[in-house]
Amino acid sequence: MTDRSQKFKTIKHYHEPGDLHELTFSCYRRIKLLTNQAIREKLARAIDAAGQKSRIALAAFVFMPEHVHLLTWLQDDQSSIEDYLWEVKRPVSLFQKAQLIAHQSRLLQRLTVSSGADKGLFRMWQEGPGYDRNLQTCEAVQASMDYIHDNPRKRKLIRNPGDWRWSSAKFYATDGLHHDADLPKITPLPGDYWDTRKT
């Protein structure tokens, strides 16, 4: 992974109090790397740790085979999406590389850059910060949640959003009563957000 000061230098993130960020990032070359439980659990723990360190809460998520959607909200004026993404991605990349080396997987070669300035660099994630969309209304936030949770159904991986284990759909379908320790921690938006946020 390249130095983050270079990696993120061309993107600007905007935040106003109450805004949410819908973050999307993909595996290198859209290779389906998020298909086994070990790597998904590692991603979940990395999200928890990054959120605690960066003071960024997770409102909704889905892990797809080759990309991730996170709906986040900043709990501190000093919170940084750039730092958060670094803290999420880096440990997962290191874990993936170690696993591939341990199993002498041929996939290691596919994930190693073979030309240019980054030659020989292992890459778990597509280069760049991914997609960051600011959400400023209740309608936009709800639409984002619906879109995130519906991803697996639209891809015909399951019939109903709640059937996909690796998302927050079931958490919301059960009013927060469903708890799966392998998933990242969800921090629902406070009730007054929906009452007071501009529409």
Helices and strands as residue ranges (DSSP letters): H 4-7, E 20-26, G 28-30, H 37-54, E 56-63, E 67-74, H 81-102, H 107-110, E 131-135, H 138-154, G 161-163, H 169-173, H 191-196
